[in-house]
Amino acid sequence: MKTNKFFVCPNCGNIEKFKVFTSSFQIIKQSPVMGVRVDETGILPNLRQADNYIECQVCFKTLEYDTALDLGQKYIKKAGSIR
């Protein structure tokens, strides 16, 4: 899954490093200043096709994909309104 969604960890507040598990596997880095991904690994096949979650690289908690995505969208809106 190639996407440019922004994630936020609700546990520790991390907004930079995540592992994304969907039908594929990818490690991403995000820029809190720009609000976009700045680095991502190549897309690798995920052996467990039913996975749909992300893992925070700071606190190592497994997060629901949609929850982290919703928080990321709110973060982008707030950051945009502050500027």
All heavy atoms as an XYZ file, in Angstrom:
662
protein
N       0.847     -1.179      0.000
C       0.000      0.000      0.000
C       0.891      1.241      0.000
O       1.614      1.492      0.936
C      -0.895     -0.003      1.246
C      -1.638      1.294      1.424
S      -2.420      1.427      3.035
C      -3.986      0.750      2.651
N       0.898      1.980     -1.041
C       1.666      3.206     -1.151
C       0.747      4.368     -0.808
O      -0.240      4.616     -1.470
C       2.204      3.343     -2.574
C       3.023      4.581     -2.790
C       4.425      4.366     -2.321
C       5.279      5.526     -2.802
N       6.481      5.662     -2.052
N       1.060      5.065      0.265
C       0.212      6.157      0.725
C       1.075      7.204      1.405
O       2.207      6.938      1.764
C      -0.888      5.631      1.679
O      -1.708      6.718      2.075
C      -0.308      4.978      2.895
N       0.564      8.363      1.595
C       1.301      9.412      2.270
C       0.498      9.914      3.460
O       0.348     11.107      3.658
C       1.625     10.556      1.305
C       2.742     11.421      1.861
O       3.504     10.994      2.706
N       2.831     12.634      1.374
N      -0.038      8.998      4.246
C      -0.798      9.348      5.436
C       0.155      9.721      6.563
O       1.273      9.233      6.636
C      -1.691      8.187      5.870
C      -2.628      7.713      4.791
C      -3.641      8.765      4.442
C      -4.618      8.248      3.409
N      -5.525      9.230      2.933
N      -0.313     10.569      7.474
C       0.487     11.011      8.615
C      -0.052     10.340      9.864
O      -1.249     10.361     10.114
C       0.405     12.539      8.741
C       1.456     13.123      9.631
C       2.719     13.380      9.147
C       1.174     13.421     10.959
C       3.692     13.923      9.962
C       2.135     13.965     11.774
C       3.401     14.215     11.284
N       0.832      9.736     10.670
C       0.424      9.014     11.863
C       0.912      9.700     13.127
O       1.975     10.321     13.125
C       0.982      7.587     11.852
C       0.545      6.776     10.679
C       1.421      6.429      9.674
C      -0.770      6.345     10.575
C       1.023      5.669      8.593
C      -1.186      5.583      9.495
C      -0.284      5.250      8.510
N       0.165      9.535     14.224
C       0.564     10.012     15.545
C       0.284      8.886     16.539
O      -0.793      8.297     16.525
C      -0.218     11.274     15.964
C       0.114     11.676     17.389
C       0.060     12.428     15.018
N       1.247      8.597     17.405
C       1.067      7.566     18.426
C       0.312      8.157     19.617
O       0.785      9.121     20.219
C       2.418      7.027     18.885
S       2.284      5.804     20.215
N      -0.846      7.593     19.979
C      -1.597      8.115     21.121
C      -0.963      7.773     22.467
O      -1.279      8.391     23.473
C      -2.972      7.451     20.983
C      -2.719      6.209     20.215
C      -1.552      6.500     19.317
N      -0.034      6.818     22.492
C       0.600      6.413     23.748
C       1.737      7.340     24.157
O       1.790      7.790     25.296
C       1.126      4.979     23.651
C       0.016      3.984     23.426
O      -1.015      4.059     24.068
N       0.215      3.070     22.500
N       2.652      7.617     23.242
C       3.836      8.410     23.593
C       3.917      9.742     22.846
O       4.778     10.554     23.137
C       5.102      7.604     23.346
S       5.452      7.273     21.610
N       3.052      9.950     21.854
C       3.078     11.200     21.102
C       4.069     11.218     19.953
O       4.264     12.251     19.317
N       4.695     10.098     19.669
C       5.651     10.013     18.570
C       4.975     10.397     17.250
O       3.869      9.972     16.959
C       6.191      8.583     18.471
C       7.053      8.355     17.251
O       7.796      9.223     16.818
N       6.948      7.171     16.697
N       5.665     11.216     16.479
C       5.149     11.596     15.167
C       6.200     11.395     14.070
O       6.054     11.909     12.978
C       4.654     13.059     15.151
C       5.727     14.000     15.660
C       3.379     13.208     15.922
C       5.356     15.463     15.622
N       7.251     10.628     14.387
C       8.333     10.509     13.424
C       8.563      9.123     12.843
O       8.736      8.996     11.641
C       9.631     11.023     14.043
C       9.586     12.519     14.286
C      10.894     13.073     14.788
O      11.913     12.369     14.748
O      10.885     14.222     15.239
N       8.610      8.063     13.654
C       9.035      6.752     13.155
C       7.991      5.682     13.447
O       7.591      5.497     14.594
C      10.352      6.342     13.796
C      11.502      7.266     13.457
C      12.759      6.806     14.133
C      13.902      7.764     13.826
N      15.132      7.340     14.493
N       7.591      4.954     12.392
C       6.587      3.899     12.517
C       6.891      2.745     11.576
O       7.521      2.930     10.537
C       5.193      4.433     12.156
C       4.678      5.470     13.097
C       4.849      6.812     12.816
C       4.026      5.102     14.260
C       4.372      7.784     13.687
C       3.549      6.064     15.134
C       3.720      7.406     14.840
N       6.415      1.555     11.955
C       6.352      0.422     11.041
C       4.894      0.291     10.650
O       4.014      0.309     11.505
C       6.795     -0.870     11.718
C       8.275     -0.976     11.943
C       8.618     -2.331     12.543
C      10.090     -2.429     12.827
N      10.409     -3.707     13.509
N       4.627      0.154      9.367
C       3.258      0.054      8.863
C       3.031     -1.367      8.344
O       3.768     -1.838      7.488
C       3.009      1.081      7.725
C       1.591      0.960      7.216
C       3.300      2.493      8.204
N       2.009     -2.028      8.884
C       1.647     -3.381      8.467
C       0.265     -3.339      7.834
O      -0.727     -3.064      8.500
C       1.596     -4.327      9.674
C       2.927     -4.539     10.333
C       3.350     -3.693     11.344
C       3.745     -5.585      9.945
C       4.571     -3.886     11.957
C       4.964     -5.781     10.561
C       5.382     -4.925     11.567
N       0.193     -3.563      6.557
C      -1.080     -3.716      5.843
C      -0.909     -4.963      4.988
O      -0.332     -5.921      5.457
C      -1.418     -2.465      5.003
O      -0.337     -2.191      4.123
C      -1.666     -1.250      5.891
N      -1.358     -4.955      3.774
C      -1.085     -6.103      2.910
C       0.400     -6.157      2.565
O       0.897     -7.135      2.044
C      -1.924     -6.023      1.639
O      -1.639     -4.837      0.954
N       1.116     -5.083      2.905
C       2.567     -5.025      2.751
C       3.166     -4.491      4.053
O       2.463     -4.124      4.975
C       2.932     -4.117      1.575
O       2.418     -2.826      1.789
N       4.492     -4.428      4.117
C       5.211     -3.986      5.306
C       6.145     -2.864      4.898
O       6.809     -2.947      3.870
C       5.987     -5.160      5.893
C       7.007     -4.765      6.914
C       6.619     -4.404      8.187
C       8.347     -4.753      6.602
C       7.560     -4.036      9.135
C       9.295     -4.398      7.533
C       8.900     -4.046      8.805
N       6.225     -1.812      5.715
C       7.064     -0.674      5.378
C       7.464      0.068      6.652
O       6.675      0.170      7.593
C       6.262      0.261      4.473
C       7.047      1.302      3.777
C       6.180      2.021      2.749
O       4.988      2.169      2.918
N       6.791      2.474      1.696
N       8.686      0.582      6.696
C       9.136      1.438      7.797
C       9.169      2.860      7.263
O       9.744      3.112      6.197
C      10.522      1.028      8.307
C      10.475     -0.398      8.860
C      11.015      2.007      9.373
C      11.815     -0.956      9.268
N       8.544      3.791      7.998
C       8.458      5.171      7.520
C       9.022      6.140      8.546
O       9.059      5.858      9.737
C       7.009      5.574      7.194
C       6.135      5.515      8.450
C       6.432      4.704      6.100
C       4.779      6.161      8.281
N       9.492      7.293      8.062
C       9.886      8.429      8.902
C       9.100      9.627      8.410
O       8.966      9.842      7.207
C      11.384      8.691      8.795
C      12.226      7.605      9.401
C      13.685      7.927      9.317
C      14.501      6.767      9.855
N      15.938      7.000      9.720
N       8.587     10.417      9.348
C       7.763     11.577      9.011
C       8.411     12.844      9.522
O       9.160     12.820     10.487
C       6.375     11.444      9.657
C       5.675     10.184      9.334
C       4.333     10.051     10.022
O       3.394      9.703      9.372
N       4.234     10.311     11.294
N       8.090     13.959      8.915
C       8.548     15.262      9.370
C       7.397     15.980     10.053
O       6.396     16.294      9.402
C       9.036     16.099      8.188
O       9.244     17.429      8.603
N       7.519     16.269     11.364
C       6.455     16.991     12.042
C       6.312     18.424     11.532
O       5.229     18.996     11.566
C       6.867     16.965     13.511
C       8.283     16.579     13.540
C       8.594     15.884     12.256
N       7.367     18.987     11.025
C       7.335     20.363     10.525
C       6.593     20.435      9.192
O       5.713     21.274      8.995
C       8.765     20.927     10.366
C       8.740     22.306      9.746
C       9.476     20.939     11.702
N       6.918     19.522      8.289
C       6.290     19.531      6.967
C       4.971     18.779      6.941
O       4.149     18.993      6.069
C       7.245     18.934      5.925
C       8.473     19.772      5.690
S       9.500     19.148      4.346
C      10.163     17.658      5.037
N       4.769     17.849      7.885
C       3.537     17.076      7.934
C       3.427     16.008      6.863
O       2.328     15.621      6.489
N       4.564     15.520      6.374
C       4.582     14.473      5.347
C       5.708     13.487      5.645
O       6.582     13.748      6.454
C       4.789     15.047      3.925
C       3.632     15.916      3.499
C       6.098     15.795      3.832
N       5.678     12.367      4.943
C       6.760     11.395      5.049
C       8.008     11.935      4.368
O       7.938     12.502      3.290
C       6.366     10.084      4.395
C       5.281      9.383      5.143
C       4.967      8.065      4.507
N       3.830      7.481      5.193
C       3.259      6.366      4.852
N       3.706      5.705      3.808
N       2.236      5.906      5.524
N       9.137     11.728      5.010
C      10.392     12.164      4.420
C      11.264     10.987      4.001
O      12.192     11.150      3.222
C      11.181     13.097      5.368
C      10.452     14.408      5.542
C      11.433     12.444      6.712
N      10.978      9.798      4.536
C      11.753      8.619      4.178
C      10.890      7.384      4.401
O      10.116      7.320      5.352
C      13.014      8.526      5.044
C      13.953      7.427      4.601
O      14.017      7.143      3.393
O      14.628      6.848      5.473
N      11.012      6.422      3.520
C      10.307      5.163      3.683
C      11.081      4.057      2.987
O      11.742      4.292      1.980
C       8.883      5.240      3.142
C       8.753      5.714      1.737
C       7.317      5.983      1.332
O       6.503      6.365      2.169
O       7.036      5.788      0.139
N      11.011      2.869      3.575
C      11.678      1.728      2.963
C      10.854      1.257      1.771
O       9.704      1.661      1.599
C      11.805      0.554      3.960
O      10.496      0.132      4.338
C      12.605      0.949      5.175
N      11.449      0.401      0.996
C      10.689     -0.211     -0.088
C       9.559     -1.046      0.488
O       9.603     -1.491      1.637
N       8.544     -1.257     -0.297
C       7.396     -2.033      0.160
C       7.748     -3.510      0.082
O       8.134     -4.014     -0.960
C       6.160     -1.703     -0.697
C       5.787     -0.246     -0.513
C       5.007     -2.613     -0.332
C       4.687      0.229     -1.425
N       7.629     -4.182      1.223
C       7.925     -5.601      1.306
C       6.632     -6.375      1.503
O       5.702     -5.867      2.132
C       8.867     -5.870      2.488
C      10.189     -5.118      2.451
C      10.922     -5.276      3.770
C      11.043     -5.616      1.307
N       6.540     -7.597      1.028
C       5.312     -8.369      1.239
C       5.158     -8.730      2.707
O       6.128     -9.019      3.393
C       5.508     -9.621      0.380
C       6.965     -9.690      0.125
C       7.514     -8.306      0.223
N       3.929     -8.669      3.181
C       3.611     -9.055      4.547
C       3.093    -10.486      4.521
O       2.138    -10.781      3.824
C       2.560     -8.102      5.120
C       2.322     -8.325      6.589
O       2.908     -9.204      7.200
N       1.462     -7.516      7.153
N       3.718    -11.370      5.274
C       3.322    -12.772      5.245
C       1.959    -12.998      5.880
O       1.273    -13.951      5.561
C       4.380    -13.632      5.937
C       5.766    -13.565      5.296
C       6.756    -14.404      6.085
C       5.715    -14.029      3.854
N       1.561    -12.111      6.784
C       0.230    -12.205      7.395
C      -0.657    -11.170      6.719
O      -0.741    -10.032      7.142
C       0.314    -11.970      8.891
C       1.171    -13.014      9.582
C       1.212    -12.810     11.049
N       1.783    -11.504     11.374
C       2.089    -11.120     12.589
N       1.879    -11.909     13.603
N       2.600     -9.936     12.809
N      -1.309    -11.543      5.669
C      -2.074    -10.627      4.824
C      -3.202     -9.910      5.544
O      -3.631     -8.855      5.119
C      -2.637    -11.393      3.626
C      -1.585    -11.904      2.686
C      -0.911    -10.790      1.917
O      -1.555     -9.860      1.481
N       0.398    -10.877      1.760
N      -3.704    -10.448      6.659
C      -4.850     -9.849      7.341
C      -4.448     -8.705      8.270
O      -5.307     -8.060      8.856
C      -5.598    -10.919      8.134
N      -3.164     -8.450      8.430
C      -2.708     -7.380      9.325
C      -3.117     -6.017      8.807
O      -3.073     -5.752      7.616
C      -1.187     -7.412      9.470
C      -0.696     -8.593     10.266
O      -1.527     -9.243     10.907
O       0.514     -8.839     10.247
N      -3.492     -5.140      9.723
C      -3.808     -3.756      9.372
C      -3.569     -2.896     10.608
O      -4.502     -2.464     11.269
C      -5.256     -3.634      8.892
C      -5.486     -2.334      8.164
O      -4.559     -1.741      7.630
N      -6.714     -1.880      8.156
N      -2.295     -2.679     10.922
C      -1.940     -1.899     12.098
C      -0.597     -1.230     11.878
O       0.088     -1.488     10.898
C      -1.906     -2.780     13.357
C      -0.835     -3.843     13.352
C       0.414     -3.592     13.904
C      -1.059     -5.103     12.816
C       1.401     -4.553     13.916
C      -0.089     -6.078     12.826
C       1.151     -5.793     13.392
O       2.125     -6.748     13.389
N      -0.228     -0.343     12.807
C       1.096      0.259     12.777
C       1.760     -0.001     14.116
O       1.095     -0.283     15.110
C       1.068      1.769     12.453
C       0.392      2.557     13.565
C       0.399      2.031     11.123
C       0.556      4.043     13.407
N       3.081      0.087     14.140
C       3.839     -0.081     15.363
C       4.707      1.138     15.557
O       5.467      1.524     14.667
C       4.707     -1.335     15.287
C       5.509     -1.601     16.531
C       6.389     -2.819     16.386
O       5.842     -3.932     16.326
O       7.623     -2.645     16.319
N       4.586      1.776     16.713
C       5.406      2.938     17.049
C       6.834      2.478     17.284
O       7.063      1.494     17.994
C       4.840      3.605     18.299
S       5.839      4.989     18.878
N       7.811      3.152     16.713
C       9.206      2.783     16.874
C       9.832      3.370     18.134
O      10.992      3.098     18.416
C      10.007      3.238     15.641
C       9.657      2.458     14.404
C      10.155      1.038     14.508
O      11.316      0.765     14.260
N       9.287      0.127     14.894
N       9.072      4.156     18.897
C       9.574      4.726     20.147
C       9.112      3.887     21.336
O       9.917      3.436     22.141
C       9.134      6.192     20.301
C       9.555      6.758     21.637
C       9.714      7.036     19.173
N       7.800      3.654     21.457
C       7.265      2.894     22.595
C       6.944      1.447     22.232
O       6.591      0.659     23.108
C       6.024      3.582     23.165
S       4.585      3.589     22.071
N       7.065      1.073     20.957
C       6.843     -0.289     20.451
C       5.429     -0.810     20.709
O       5.214     -2.011     20.779
C       7.891     -1.260     21.005
C       9.286     -0.877     20.623
C      10.135     -0.299     21.552
C       9.731     -1.056     19.327
C      11.424      0.083     21.186
C      11.014     -0.683     18.959
C      11.855     -0.109     19.893
N       4.477      0.082     20.832
C       3.075     -0.312     20.996
C       2.458     -0.545     19.621
O       2.751      0.159     18.664
C       2.274      0.766     21.727
C       2.744      1.045     23.129
C       2.341     -0.070     24.043
C       2.767      0.289     25.453
N       2.483     -0.711     26.417
N       1.583     -1.530     19.552
C       0.827     -1.800     18.344
C      -0.430     -0.949     18.368
O      -1.139     -0.914     19.370
C       0.446     -3.290     18.270
O       1.654     -4.049     18.252
C      -0.351     -3.589     17.026
N      -0.689     -0.238     17.278
C      -1.803      0.695     17.216
C      -2.722      0.347     16.059
O      -2.265     -0.108     15.015
C      -1.277      2.124     17.001
C      -0.141      2.572     17.909
C       0.501      3.820     17.344
C      -0.658      2.800     19.303
N      -3.990      0.591     16.254
C      -4.938      0.449     15.156
C      -4.579      1.466     14.078
O      -4.327      2.632     14.374
C      -6.370      0.688     15.634
C      -6.910     -0.403     16.513
C      -7.159     -1.679     15.742
O      -7.560     -1.608     14.567
O      -6.919     -2.741     16.321
N      -4.561      1.041     12.863
C      -4.202      1.895     11.731
C      -5.089      3.142     11.681
O      -4.607      4.262     11.572
C      -4.331      1.080     10.439
C      -3.889      1.798      9.189
C      -2.572      1.737      8.772
C      -4.790      2.528      8.423
C      -2.162      2.378      7.623
C      -4.392      3.174      7.269
C      -3.076      3.094      6.879
O      -2.676      3.746      5.752
N      -6.401      2.942     11.788
C      -7.344      4.065     11.673
C      -7.227      5.057     12.823
O      -7.366      6.257     12.622
C      -8.778      3.551     11.570
C      -9.023      2.794     10.272
O      -8.310      3.084      9.281
O      -9.896      1.919     10.252
N      -6.953      4.568     14.030
C      -6.811      5.454     15.191
C      -5.617      6.390     15.017
O      -5.725      7.595     15.214
C      -6.637      4.626     16.476
O      -7.754      3.766     16.633
C      -6.494      5.521     17.690
N      -4.470      5.822     14.657
C      -3.273      6.636     14.458
C      -3.442      7.587     13.276
O      -2.949      8.715     13.300
C      -2.058      5.741     14.246
N      -4.165      7.156     12.261
C      -4.417      7.999     11.095
C      -5.320      9.179     11.451
O      -5.058     10.313     11.049
C      -5.039      7.178      9.978
C      -5.306      7.898      8.662
C      -4.013      8.419      8.067
C      -5.975      6.946      7.695
N      -6.378      8.940     12.247
C      -7.274     10.016     12.682
C      -6.517     11.053     13.497
O      -6.702     12.266     13.317
C      -8.438      9.471     13.502
C      -9.428      8.681     12.669
O      -9.431      8.843     11.426
O     -10.194      7.901     13.264
N      -5.659     10.597     14.409
C      -4.861     11.528     15.203
C      -3.907     12.327     14.322
O      -3.682     13.515     14.552
C      -4.072     10.776     16.277
C      -4.882     10.230     17.432
C      -4.014      9.329     18.305
C      -5.458     11.359     18.256
N      -3.353     11.672     13.311
C      -2.453     12.355     12.383
C      -3.164     13.455     11.599
O      -2.629     14.538     11.397
N      -4.394     13.183     11.170
C      -5.167     14.198     10.448
C      -5.476     15.390     11.343
O      -5.407     16.538     10.909
C      -6.445     13.583      9.894
C      -6.192     12.616      8.770
C      -7.432     11.857      8.337
O      -8.421     11.785      9.060
N      -7.378     11.265      7.160
N      -5.811     15.130     12.607
C      -6.066     16.218     13.562
C      -4.806     17.026     13.807
O      -4.848     18.247     13.910
C      -6.601     15.650     14.876
C      -8.002     15.101     14.753
C      -8.461     14.473     16.054
C      -9.823     13.818     15.890
N     -10.247     13.118     17.086
N      -3.661     16.339     13.889
C      -2.384     17.021     14.091
C      -2.080     17.965     12.928
O      -1.683     19.111     13.135
C      -1.255     15.988     14.231
C       0.120     16.601     14.343
C       0.623     16.994     15.563
C       0.908     16.786     13.205
C       1.881     17.559     15.662
C       2.167     17.351     13.296
C       2.651     17.739     14.528
O       3.885     18.311     14.616
N      -2.282     17.481     11.707
C      -2.017     18.300     10.516
C      -2.928     19.528     10.503
O      -2.489     20.643     10.203
C      -2.213     17.474      9.226
C      -1.180     16.354      9.160
C      -2.156     18.338      7.985
C       0.256     16.820      9.070
N      -4.207     19.356     10.852
C      -5.135     20.492     10.879
C      -4.724     21.522     11.922
O      -4.742     22.722     11.660
C      -6.566     20.006     11.142
C      -7.182     19.309      9.971
C      -8.584     18.839     10.294
C      -9.163     18.050      9.135
N     -10.465     17.484      9.447
N      -4.368     21.057     13.125
C      -3.940     21.977     14.185
C      -2.654     22.687     13.822
O      -2.510     23.882     14.033
C      -3.775     21.231     15.513
C      -5.056     20.940     16.188
C      -4.893     21.222     17.650
C      -6.162     20.818     18.354
N      -6.780     21.876     19.033
N      -1.705     21.944     13.285
C      -0.421     22.537     12.905
C      -0.620     23.564     11.806
O       0.017     24.621     11.801
C       0.557     21.461     12.456
N      -1.530     23.293     10.881
C      -1.816     24.238      9.805
C      -2.511     25.483     10.302
O      -2.275     26.597      9.816
N      -3.371     25.344     11.301
C      -4.091     26.513     11.826
C      -3.191     27.393     12.686
O      -3.416     28.585     12.809
C      -5.311     26.069     12.633
O      -4.918     25.380     13.794
N      -2.135     26.814     13.276
C      -1.201     27.602     14.082
C      -0.331     28.482     13.211
O      -0.005     29.599     13.555
C      -0.353     26.675     14.967
C      -1.231     26.014     16.018
C       0.786     27.426     15.628
C      -0.531     24.954     16.842
N       0.026     27.968     12.041
C       0.896     28.724     11.131
C       0.089     29.819     10.556
O       0.064     30.794     10.235
C       1.389     27.837     10.001
C       2.330     26.810     10.511
C       2.797     25.929      9.387
N       3.293     24.692      9.964
C       3.565     23.630      9.278
N       3.395     23.598      8.002
N       4.013     22.558      9.854
